Amino acid sequence: MDLRQLRYFVAIVEQGSFSKAAATLNVAQPALSLHVRNMEADLGTALLFRSPQGVMATEAGEILLRNARIIIDQFAITQEEIRGHEAEPAGEVRLGLPGTISQILSVPLIIAARKRYPKIKLRIAEAMSGFITEWIRESRIDIAVLYIPVEDRVLTSYPVLTEELCLLGPATPMEGIKTPPFGPLALAKVAPLPLILPSANHGLRELLEREATSNSLDLNTVIDVDSYGNIKELVEKGMGYSILPFNAIAREVREGRLRSWRITKPELKRDVHLVHPADRPMTNAVSAIEALCRDTLLELAATGQWSGAKALR
């Protein structure tokens, strides 16, 4: 096997189709099929399984896929080291972001990267935190920004920002529900309110449930919905209250469409972490984008563009 065959194999599995991989690689489909047959003959086992839903890796194929990604990354690092460590960072960098962070960070980061590192091609993948964590473990992305810390043999992370969580409610009182008084509210006063929250497998919901449990409280969740936009619309229509990052509701509060309260005893916050691999070195380009990502996050907090966020020094 050679490096070209490994790249072809990774593309086929990621695209789930020989035809899509051929179009992406600009290689004839019969040539891809021949390469796979030669690899299977060399290894003495089937690497791909063809089904009506597409092409999938077999168990042996998954082993090859995992190691092929590492080999390809290591080769890219070797090329960069040979060309000179002090050279201008160049190449592709893949960054994973949850949707709520992407809405704030993506545009200013892309603009800054284009100005400072014109030879770097920045690709941003947006998904839920669980998928992003899986992608970086599989080397499908190079770095990530997540709301949860990750520290193990494969990944490492460090906090950059912390953002405030607050109670939001409708601008007009709900029928049959006493509107909370102005000023900060203890979590014990928030928990009994009819709450509209993300579902149980959502990172924010897990944080809220953990805080409630540690304070011997039960959250009165009446509606589960994962979309922040839907949560805000339901609250605005008087269907309940919610707990979200202040940045997510800042505009609606300014416009008088929603009310907000700070939560104390305990104060609810969540941290923003930069995550990168711990089991392999980063290229100059990845290191440059990671540093730029950290600087951009800190600037967004310092200038108030990320409302309710503060730098963690």
Residue, then its C-alpha position, 0 to 999 in steps of 0.5 A: m500500500d502507498l499513501r495515495q491508496l490510503r487517501y483514496f480509501v479514506a475518501i471512499v469511506e467518508q463519502g460513503s460512495f465510490s462515485k462521490a469519492a471519484a468526483t471529490l478526488n477527480v479520479a476515475q471510479p474504476a481506478l478507485s475500485l482497482h486500488v481497493r481490490n489491490m489493498e484487499a488482496d495485499l491484506g487478505t481481507a475485505l475492507l469495504f461492505r457495499s449495501p443499498q445505503g452506500v459503502m461502509a468499512t468492515e471491521a478490518g476497514e475501520i482499523l485501516l481507516r483509523n490508522a490511515r488518518i494518522i499516517i496521512d496527518q503524520f506525513a503532512i507534518t513531516q512535509e511541513e517540517i522539511r519545508g522549514h518550521e519558520a515558513e509562513p503557515a500553510g495548508e488546510v485546518r479543520l475546526g469543529l464548532p457547536g452551532t451556538i458558538s459558530q454563530i458568534l465565532s465563525v465570521p470574525l475568525i474567518i476574516a481574521a484568518r484570511k487577513r493574517y494567514p492567507k495560505i491557510k484554508l480554514r474549514i469549519a464543521e458545525a454540529m452538536s458537541g457529541f459529534i464534534t468530539e467523535w470527529i476530533r477523536e477520529s482525526r476528521i477535524d484538527i481542533a474544536v471549541l466545546y462547552i465541555p472539558v476533554e482530558d484523556r490519552v487522545l485529547t486535551s483541552y483548556p478553558v478560554l471563556t466562561e459565559e453566564l446563564c440566566l432565566l428568561g421569561p415572557a415580557t407579559p405575565m403568564e396566566g396563573i404564574k406569579t412573575p418573579p421579582f426584579g433582581p437576581l433569583a436563587l436557583a431554588k426560586v427558578a426550579p419550580l417555574p414551568l421550564i422549557l429546556p433542551s432535551a436530556n442528552h443536550g450539554l446545557r440540560e446536563l449542566l442544569e440537571r447536575e446543578a439542580t441535583s447538587n442543590s437537592l432541587d428538581l427542575n419543573t421541565v414542561i417542554d423539551v426542545d433542543s433549538y434555542g430559537n424555538i425555546k425563545e419563541l415559546v417563552e415569548k408566546g407565554m408557554g413558560y420560562s427557560i435558562l439560556p446563555f445571556n448572549a442567546i437572548a441579549r437582542e430579544v431582551r434589548e427589544g423588550r420581547l423577553r425579560s431576563w434575571r440573573i441566577t444566584k446561589p449558585e451562579l450558573k455559568r459554563d466554560v468554553h474550551l479549546v480542544h486539540p489532540a494530545d496523541r500527535p503533534m499539530t502542524n504550524a497551520v493548526s497551531a496558528i489557527e488555534a492561537l488565533c481562535r483563542d485570541t478571537l474568543l478573548e476579543l469577542a468577550a472583551t468588546g462585548q460582542w459575546s454578551g455575558a462572557k468573560a475571559l478565563r486567565 
